[in-house]
Amino acid sequence: MSTWPPTLATLKLDQKVKDADERDDQRYQSNLDAAVAFVERVRPRFNYTADPLSRYPAPTADLVLGTIRLAARWYTRPRSPDGMVNLGADLGSARVASFDPDIDRLLRIGRHAVAVIG
């Protein structure tokens, strides 16, 4: 069973940041909070509060991992605000995609969302 919401410690572990390194904790936490709120809004059919009377299932491991990876992506996004990343004088620059298909698959959002009728 996965823990909801994901913690800062889980995010740092996933990103290979040492627990003792607290320099960016506020930014990591801010992005994690935003990712959690986003996922709860776009994937409402989960029991995020562990309510024993809820008819919805607990968040799945892939939903938790997708949330963590989304928070990490938002954390790194300010490094390329114009959608370009500099690869050095020899290689020039490259375009950075505005979405990550792996995260979209984990969260079942974007083009990987479940079709809704009506």
Residue pairs with C-beta under 8 A, 6 or more apart in sequence:
1 58
2 58
2 59
2 60
2 61
2 63
2 64
3 10
3 64
4 46
4 48
4 50
4 58
4 59
4 64
5 32
5 36
5 48
5 67
6 32
6 36
6 64
6 67
6 68
6 71
8 25
8 28
8 29
8 32
9 19
10 64
10 68
11 28
11 32
11 68
11 71
11 72
12 18
12 19
12 21
12 28
14 65
14 68
14 69
14 72
15 28
15 72
15 75
17 24
17 28
24 75
27 75
28 71
28 75
31 71
31 72
31 74
31 75
32 67
32 68
32 71
34 71
34 74
35 67
35 68
35 70
35 71
35 74
36 67
36 71
38 70
39 63
39 66
39 67
39 70
39 107
40 46
40 48
42 107
42 109
43 63
43 107
43 108
43 109
45 56
46 56
46 57
46 58
46 59
46 60
46 63
47 54
47 56
47 57
47 58
47 59
48 59
50 58
62 106
63 106
63 107
65 106
66 103
66 105
66 106
66 107
67 107
69 100
69 102
69 103
69 106
70 103
70 107
73 100
73 103
79 85
80 96
83 95
83 96
83 98
84 93
84 94
84 95
84 96
85 93
85 94
85 96
86 92
86 93
87 93
87 94
99 110
101 110
101 112
104 110
104 111
104 112
105 112
108 114
